[in-house]
Amino acid sequence: MIMKRRVALALIMGLVLTGCAGQRPEGNLDVPDPGVLDRASGVTTVSFWHSMDASNGVALNKLVDQFNAEHQGRIAVKATFQGAYDDAITKYKASVQSNTTPSMVQIYDIGTQFMIDSKQVVPIADFADRDGYDLGQIQKNIAGYYTVAGKQWSMPLNSSVPLLYFNKTAFRDAGLDPDHPPRNLAEIRAAAEKLSRSRGGPIQYGFGAAIYGWLLEQLTSTADQLYCDADNGRSGERVRSVNLDSPLLIETATWWQQMIKDGLAVNTGRATKDAQDAFKAGQTAMTLESTGSLKSFLTAAEGKFEVGVAPYPVVSGTLPAGAGPSIGGASLWISGPGHTEEEKEAAWQFVQFLSTPESQAFWHTNTGYFPVTPAALKLPVEQEYLAKNPQFQVAIDSLNATEVRPTSTGCVAGSMPQIRKASEDGLERVLIGQDPTESMRKVKENVALTIANYNDSTG
């Protein structure tokens, strides 16, 4: 899996450096006339590439079927699974070279700057301006992530926020108060000392989380610090440097390394599934994961232990006023060059359908992803869901309390996939014994060339 991901990332960079646009058809980046579908003859087909599989794919296909039924004889959305996020963006970039892009595509959050630079997409904000569509109905932090230099480029579909998950049953057995979970790394360690079997606690390890760059990015966000320069790339200036060797991240890496050395935490590696499985099996008492894991955690723990959730921690102290985590997930992009005006308009109709409160309520309750439209939370089906799953309210409150600012909307850089991998390389080396300061400084230097090459290739 790691090798597959590295190959995918290498292909991505190769396509960037050889020119995103290739010999694509010119123009067609403007929004179409709003009446273009009324004048169309026959059925307009929308090719839609996505990365939702298993139960998430089932839920998405149900929404596609519903839309097609409501627009029978006029619009037909053809949804095609393209593999994991890295696979999908690699295939999309190949399709740019061959002028065979889909009508619309789902791309993960860290692909945002590349999609803008590709000059292949019609901004969602342009459709909204034409129709008077209120983008303010999208949750402010989620919309904020996909807004660069004041323009919202894509429509979020599946969004998640990170949380601290903990085993309430183990907390009680260790004499800890589950109603007062840890808020920072020192408090996580203090709890782990009572929880870990190495110290006489009820569970094998007090803590365990995947070596996942997103988790490090979140700790800069909750500290109200920038992960990248140029206001995390939010001001319109190019990201040229990443703060991988900041005192905050070095402190985090040092803390994590010591937790493992002291037998308080387990190193489960980079695969998020391995860290998730350890928590589900009761081998770890605390983990860091997204809201997308809540449903599976509750299912796995049923009859075994009680799952608790808490806001994502800070490195030290308490959460600064207005600070909070940034979102993860993916969004929908509408292609321009090589596509008819009818296709673009039909794709916009589908995007709006997926963003309705009813669609988002269905999506949330069937997948666990955060509803991007807050109005969905007021629907009866959502009220019933939240009554049965009160843990999710923590995520809602955490996101709503976070102000939209450069530090809370994440770093938007064209080479963000490589930046994230570099942070994982550094942390992985630390956890097997390397000096935290030296390791994090080295990965910062290594990724600097990648960032410079990308910026040079895109002007």
KOLVEX-968427 format. One line per 8 residues: number of its first residue (from 1); their letters; for each residue x, y, z of C-alpha. Coordinates in nm, 3 decimals, always signed. Each point is the difference from the previous one (the first is absolute). Layout:
! residues N
NUM> A> X,Y,Z; ...
END
This chain:
! residues 459
1> MIMKRRVA> +0.000,+0.000,+0.000; +0.283,+0.241,+0.088; +0.180,-0.079,-0.326; -0.322,+0.047,-0.197; -0.048,+0.339,+0.160; +0.357,+0.106,-0.075; -0.039,-0.101,-0.365; -0.324,+0.199,-0.020
9> LALIMGLV> +0.164,+0.308,+0.148; +0.294,-0.030,-0.240; -0.241,-0.014,-0.294; -0.182,+0.305,+0.131; +0.319,+0.205,+0.015; +0.108,-0.123,-0.340; -0.324,+0.114,-0.156; +0.026,+0.337,+0.171
17> LTGCAGQR> +0.353,+0.058,-0.122; -0.085,-0.094,-0.360; -0.283,+0.253,-0.004; -0.344,-0.040,+0.150; -0.192,+0.113,-0.299; +0.175,-0.185,-0.281; -0.178,+0.078,-0.329; -0.343,+0.038,+0.158
25> PEGNLDVP> -0.279,+0.174,-0.189; +0.007,+0.373,+0.055; -0.265,+0.204,+0.180; -0.321,-0.139,+0.139; +0.086,+0.107,+0.356; -0.300,+0.231,+0.029; -0.339,-0.097,+0.138; -0.258,-0.088,-0.267
33> DPGVLDRA> -0.323,+0.177,-0.072; -0.252,-0.108,+0.268; -0.254,-0.111,-0.259; +0.234,-0.226,-0.194; -0.164,-0.321,+0.124; -0.346,+0.124,-0.092; +0.115,+0.028,-0.360; +0.184,-0.334,-0.002
41> SGVTTVSF> -0.134,-0.298,-0.189; +0.029,-0.346,+0.148; +0.175,-0.097,+0.322; +0.309,+0.184,+0.125; +0.247,-0.247,+0.153; +0.223,+0.101,+0.289; +0.304,-0.220,+0.056; +0.084,+0.008,+0.371
49> WHSMDASN> +0.320,-0.143,+0.146; +0.013,-0.067,+0.374; +0.190,-0.184,+0.274; -0.282,-0.126,+0.218; -0.003,-0.377,+0.047; -0.168,-0.254,+0.231; -0.292,+0.147,+0.199; +0.095,+0.355,-0.103
57> GVALNKLV> -0.020,-0.102,-0.364; -0.340,-0.160,+0.056; -0.130,+0.323,+0.155; +0.137,+0.212,-0.283; -0.148,-0.226,-0.268; -0.340,+0.028,+0.167; +0.021,+0.378,-0.026; +0.105,-0.028,-0.364
65> DQFNAEHQ> -0.296,-0.228,-0.071; -0.237,+0.241,+0.171; +0.128,+0.295,-0.203; -0.021,-0.194,-0.325; -0.357,-0.106,+0.076; -0.098,+0.361,+0.067; +0.162,+0.112,-0.329; -0.093,-0.297,-0.216
73> GRIAVKAT> +0.012,+0.077,-0.370; +0.203,+0.317,+0.064; +0.318,-0.076,+0.203; +0.180,-0.329,+0.068; +0.288,-0.006,+0.246; +0.241,-0.290,-0.061; +0.198,-0.054,+0.321; +0.325,-0.195,-0.019
81> FQGAYDDA> +0.222,-0.104,+0.291; +0.362,+0.091,-0.075; +0.176,-0.145,+0.303; +0.145,+0.174,+0.304; +0.061,+0.375,+0.002; +0.360,-0.026,-0.123; -0.109,-0.232,-0.281; -0.285,+0.228,-0.104
89> ITKYKASV> +0.211,+0.315,-0.027; +0.267,-0.189,-0.193; -0.262,-0.124,-0.247; -0.145,+0.348,-0.026; +0.339,+0.146,-0.087; +0.047,-0.268,-0.265; -0.340,+0.091,-0.142; +0.110,+0.364,-0.023
97> QSNTTPSM> +0.291,-0.106,-0.219; -0.228,-0.201,-0.229; -0.286,+0.254,+0.003; -0.239,-0.257,+0.145; -0.089,+0.156,+0.334; -0.333,-0.093,+0.162; -0.281,+0.255,+0.020; +0.060,+0.019,+0.375
105> VQIYDIGT> +0.236,-0.160,+0.247; +0.035,-0.049,+0.373; +0.348,+0.105,+0.116; +0.140,-0.013,+0.352; +0.062,+0.314,+0.201; +0.376,+0.014,-0.056; -0.050,-0.003,-0.377; -0.166,+0.342,+0.010
113> QFMIDSKQ> +0.289,+0.215,-0.122; +0.086,-0.241,-0.279; -0.358,+0.007,-0.126; +0.010,+0.380,-0.008; +0.336,-0.003,-0.178; -0.121,-0.254,-0.257; -0.222,+0.264,-0.163; -0.248,-0.278,-0.070
121> VVPIADFA> -0.282,+0.098,+0.235; -0.284,+0.249,+0.016; -0.014,+0.150,+0.352; -0.312,-0.079,+0.197; -0.011,+0.365,+0.105; -0.058,+0.101,-0.364; -0.308,-0.222,-0.025; -0.124,+0.135,+0.334
129> DRDGYDLG> +0.049,+0.361,-0.112; -0.193,-0.064,-0.320; -0.299,-0.153,+0.180; +0.004,+0.191,+0.327; +0.066,-0.333,+0.173; +0.086,+0.061,+0.364; +0.335,-0.165,+0.075; -0.051,+0.123,+0.356
137> QIQKNIAG> -0.222,-0.303,+0.057; +0.317,-0.214,+0.000; +0.159,-0.039,+0.344; +0.246,+0.289,+0.028; +0.312,-0.199,+0.087; -0.064,-0.260,-0.268; -0.060,+0.266,-0.265; +0.306,+0.182,+0.132
145> YYTVAGKQ> +0.232,-0.289,-0.081; -0.096,+0.004,-0.369; +0.018,+0.380,-0.020; +0.331,+0.133,-0.129; +0.072,+0.371,-0.047; -0.363,+0.078,+0.078; -0.161,-0.241,-0.251; -0.168,-0.334,+0.072
153> WSMPLNSS> +0.124,-0.236,-0.270; -0.178,-0.326,+0.075; -0.299,-0.135,+0.188; +0.076,-0.217,+0.304; -0.157,-0.344,-0.001; +0.153,-0.203,+0.280; +0.159,+0.187,+0.288; +0.137,-0.113,+0.333
161> VPLLYFNK> +0.160,+0.154,+0.306; +0.251,-0.165,+0.233; -0.087,-0.109,+0.353; +0.159,-0.164,+0.301; -0.167,-0.338,+0.048; +0.030,-0.175,+0.336; -0.119,-0.313,+0.172; -0.232,+0.120,+0.277
169> TAFRDAGL> -0.014,-0.344,+0.161; +0.379,-0.017,+0.027; +0.005,+0.353,+0.140; -0.235,-0.100,+0.281; +0.198,-0.317,+0.069; +0.316,+0.210,+0.032; -0.164,+0.244,+0.239; -0.022,+0.279,-0.263
177> DPDHPPRN> -0.301,+0.224,-0.051; -0.137,-0.063,-0.352; -0.195,+0.325,+0.022; +0.330,+0.190,+0.008; +0.208,-0.145,-0.287; +0.351,+0.127,-0.082; +0.032,+0.338,-0.170; +0.372,+0.004,-0.085
185> LAEIRAAA> +0.295,-0.233,-0.048; +0.112,+0.017,+0.364; -0.347,-0.101,+0.115; -0.008,-0.286,-0.252; +0.329,-0.125,+0.146; -0.128,+0.033,+0.357; -0.307,-0.204,-0.091; +0.211,-0.256,-0.187
193> EKLSRSRG> +0.215,-0.054,+0.307; -0.307,-0.120,+0.188; -0.146,-0.189,-0.294; +0.299,-0.192,-0.135; +0.059,-0.351,+0.121; +0.372,+0.080,+0.031; -0.096,+0.219,+0.295; -0.261,-0.237,+0.141
201> GPIQYGFG> -0.290,+0.141,-0.199; -0.296,-0.187,-0.154; +0.104,+0.021,-0.366; +0.309,-0.086,-0.202; +0.083,+0.349,-0.124; -0.138,+0.334,+0.108; +0.039,+0.155,-0.345; +0.044,-0.096,-0.363
209> AAIYGWLL> -0.055,+0.193,-0.322; +0.111,-0.037,-0.360; +0.307,+0.174,-0.135; -0.220,+0.227,-0.205; +0.105,+0.350,-0.108; -0.355,+0.131,+0.034; +0.021,-0.050,+0.376; +0.312,+0.218,+0.023
217> EQLTSTAD> -0.162,+0.268,-0.216; -0.294,+0.004,+0.241; +0.226,+0.070,+0.298; +0.128,+0.317,-0.168; -0.360,+0.099,-0.068; -0.116,-0.047,+0.361; +0.304,+0.202,+0.111; -0.109,+0.279,-0.236
225> QLYCDADN> +0.329,-0.030,-0.188; +0.070,-0.013,-0.371; +0.116,-0.328,-0.150; +0.130,+0.172,-0.313; +0.117,+0.349,-0.085; -0.199,+0.250,-0.210; -0.292,-0.026,+0.242; -0.025,-0.373,-0.076
233> GRSGERVR> -0.027,+0.099,-0.366; -0.332,+0.169,+0.067; +0.093,+0.352,-0.107; +0.068,-0.089,-0.362; +0.377,-0.019,+0.047; +0.177,-0.328,-0.065; +0.102,-0.221,+0.292; +0.380,-0.017,+0.001
241> SVNLDSPL> +0.078,-0.146,+0.341; -0.159,-0.237,+0.252; +0.055,+0.029,+0.373; +0.084,-0.367,+0.049; +0.278,+0.090,+0.242; -0.205,+0.243,+0.208; +0.046,-0.024,+0.378; -0.361,-0.118,+0.017
249> LIETATWW> +0.051,-0.301,-0.228; +0.338,-0.087,+0.148; -0.165,+0.001,+0.344; -0.274,-0.227,-0.136; +0.247,-0.244,-0.157; +0.206,-0.008,+0.320; -0.310,-0.066,+0.210; -0.111,-0.283,-0.230
257> QQMIKDGL> +0.345,-0.159,-0.002; +0.018,+0.004,+0.380; -0.349,-0.146,+0.033; +0.112,-0.303,-0.203; +0.331,-0.033,+0.185; -0.186,-0.004,+0.331; -0.248,-0.266,-0.111; -0.293,+0.243,+0.014
265> AVNTGRAT> -0.068,+0.000,-0.374; +0.029,-0.244,-0.288; +0.142,+0.074,-0.344; -0.259,-0.139,-0.243; +0.170,+0.145,-0.308; -0.147,+0.210,-0.279; -0.310,-0.202,-0.080; -0.296,+0.171,+0.167
273> KDAQDAFK> -0.188,-0.329,+0.001; +0.257,-0.156,+0.232; -0.039,+0.277,+0.258; -0.377,-0.019,-0.033; +0.001,-0.377,+0.049; +0.216,+0.031,+0.313; -0.254,+0.236,+0.155; -0.295,-0.216,-0.105
281> AGQTAMTL> +0.164,-0.306,+0.156; +0.055,+0.179,+0.329; +0.378,-0.009,-0.035; +0.028,+0.379,+0.018; -0.205,+0.227,+0.224; +0.040,+0.322,-0.201; +0.047,+0.081,-0.367; -0.021,+0.293,-0.240
289> ESTGSLKS> -0.232,-0.045,-0.296; -0.261,+0.177,-0.211; -0.374,+0.012,+0.050; -0.019,-0.248,-0.287; +0.112,-0.272,+0.244; -0.271,+0.063,+0.260; -0.257,-0.234,-0.148; +0.242,-0.292,-0.036
297> FLTAAEGK> +0.140,+0.058,+0.349; -0.346,-0.007,+0.155; -0.090,-0.317,-0.190; +0.322,-0.180,+0.095; -0.024,+0.102,+0.367; -0.365,-0.097,+0.048; -0.030,-0.234,+0.296; +0.374,+0.031,+0.078
305> FEVGVAPY> +0.073,+0.355,+0.110; -0.140,+0.352,-0.017; +0.150,+0.237,-0.255; +0.068,+0.356,+0.105; +0.090,+0.294,-0.223; +0.165,+0.331,+0.080; +0.116,+0.301,-0.201; +0.334,-0.038,-0.173
313> PVVSGTLP> +0.278,+0.081,+0.248; +0.251,+0.282,+0.004; +0.371,-0.064,+0.044; +0.013,+0.191,+0.327; -0.221,+0.218,+0.215; -0.353,+0.068,-0.117; -0.165,+0.074,-0.332; +0.057,+0.363,-0.107
321> AGAGPSIG> -0.317,+0.204,-0.048; -0.154,-0.066,-0.340; +0.252,-0.272,-0.089; -0.092,-0.354,-0.095; +0.069,-0.280,-0.245; -0.027,+0.024,-0.377; -0.209,-0.235,-0.210; +0.099,-0.294,-0.214
329> GASLWISG> -0.183,-0.189,-0.274; -0.068,+0.085,-0.361; -0.198,+0.228,-0.229; -0.161,+0.011,-0.344; +0.157,+0.177,-0.298; -0.173,+0.080,-0.330; +0.214,-0.034,-0.313; +0.002,+0.260,-0.276
337> PGHTEEEK> +0.226,-0.061,-0.301; -0.118,-0.282,-0.223; -0.353,-0.002,+0.141; -0.323,+0.140,-0.136; -0.193,+0.282,+0.157; -0.277,-0.251,+0.070; +0.239,-0.226,+0.193; +0.124,+0.284,+0.216
345> EAAWQFVQ> -0.353,+0.111,+0.082; -0.116,-0.356,+0.072; +0.299,-0.052,+0.231; -0.092,+0.319,+0.185; -0.355,-0.128,+0.042; +0.136,-0.322,+0.150; +0.236,+0.188,+0.233; -0.291,+0.204,+0.132
353> FLSTPESQ> -0.203,-0.317,+0.057; +0.277,-0.159,+0.205; +0.020,+0.315,+0.213; -0.367,+0.017,+0.098; -0.083,-0.059,+0.368; -0.186,-0.318,-0.090; +0.292,-0.148,-0.197; +0.249,+0.101,+0.267
361> AFWHTNTG> -0.213,-0.150,+0.278; -0.012,-0.327,-0.191; +0.373,+0.018,-0.068; +0.090,+0.073,+0.363; -0.219,-0.262,+0.159; +0.119,-0.268,-0.245; +0.372,+0.081,-0.006; +0.089,+0.200,+0.311
369> YFPVTPAA> +0.147,+0.286,-0.203; -0.081,+0.346,+0.130; -0.306,+0.157,-0.169; +0.138,+0.291,-0.201; -0.338,+0.176,+0.016; -0.085,+0.089,+0.364; -0.372,+0.011,-0.085; +0.017,-0.380,-0.032
377> LKLPVEQE> +0.049,-0.026,+0.376; -0.348,+0.141,+0.058; -0.179,-0.274,-0.193; -0.183,-0.274,+0.199; +0.226,-0.276,-0.133; +0.303,+0.191,+0.129; -0.157,+0.074,+0.337; -0.070,-0.371,+0.042
385> YLAKNPQF> +0.355,-0.088,-0.106; +0.156,+0.245,+0.247; -0.222,-0.127,+0.279; +0.138,-0.349,-0.060; +0.355,+0.122,-0.059; +0.056,+0.293,+0.237; +0.377,-0.036,-0.044; -0.031,+0.172,-0.338
393> QVAIDSLN> -0.114,+0.321,+0.169; +0.359,+0.049,+0.118; +0.113,+0.027,-0.363; -0.280,+0.241,-0.085; +0.080,+0.226,+0.295; +0.374,-0.013,-0.069; -0.034,+0.102,-0.363; -0.258,+0.270,+0.064
401> ATEVRPTS> +0.214,+0.158,+0.272; +0.300,+0.028,-0.231; +0.043,+0.332,-0.175; +0.083,+0.001,-0.370; +0.358,+0.125,-0.023; +0.315,-0.110,-0.188; +0.116,-0.213,+0.293; -0.329,-0.195,+0.014
409> TGCVAGSM> -0.057,-0.063,-0.370; +0.311,-0.206,-0.067; +0.294,+0.043,-0.233; -0.087,+0.020,-0.369; +0.306,-0.081,-0.210; +0.031,-0.176,-0.334; +0.253,-0.241,+0.149; -0.204,-0.066,+0.314
417> PQIRKASE> -0.010,-0.379,-0.057; +0.380,-0.004,+0.003; +0.011,+0.232,+0.301; -0.227,-0.232,+0.195; +0.210,-0.302,-0.091; +0.315,+0.185,+0.111; -0.150,+0.068,+0.342; -0.080,-0.370,+0.032
425> DGLERVLI> +0.357,-0.091,-0.099; +0.134,+0.226,+0.273; -0.236,-0.121,+0.271; +0.057,-0.364,-0.092; +0.375,+0.039,+0.043; -0.050,+0.172,+0.334; -0.218,-0.281,+0.131; +0.268,-0.257,-0.074
433> GQDPTESM> +0.261,+0.201,+0.186; +0.140,+0.288,-0.208; +0.054,+0.344,+0.150; -0.326,+0.196,-0.040; +0.161,+0.334,-0.084; +0.240,-0.148,-0.256; -0.267,-0.216,-0.160; -0.258,+0.274,-0.044
441> RKVKENVA> +0.257,+0.248,-0.131; +0.118,-0.255,-0.255; -0.347,-0.064,-0.140; -0.060,+0.373,-0.025; +0.315,+0.031,-0.211; -0.095,-0.301,-0.211; -0.344,+0.131,-0.085; +0.124,+0.353,-0.080
449> LTIANYND> +0.124,-0.109,-0.344; -0.332,-0.165,-0.079; -0.185,+0.319,+0.089; +0.236,+0.213,-0.208; -0.029,-0.232,-0.301; -0.377,+0.007,+0.015; -0.012,+0.379,+0.029; +0.245,+0.041,-0.291
457> STG> -0.206,-0.235,-0.218; -0.322,+0.193,+0.060; +0.137,+0.350,-0.012
END
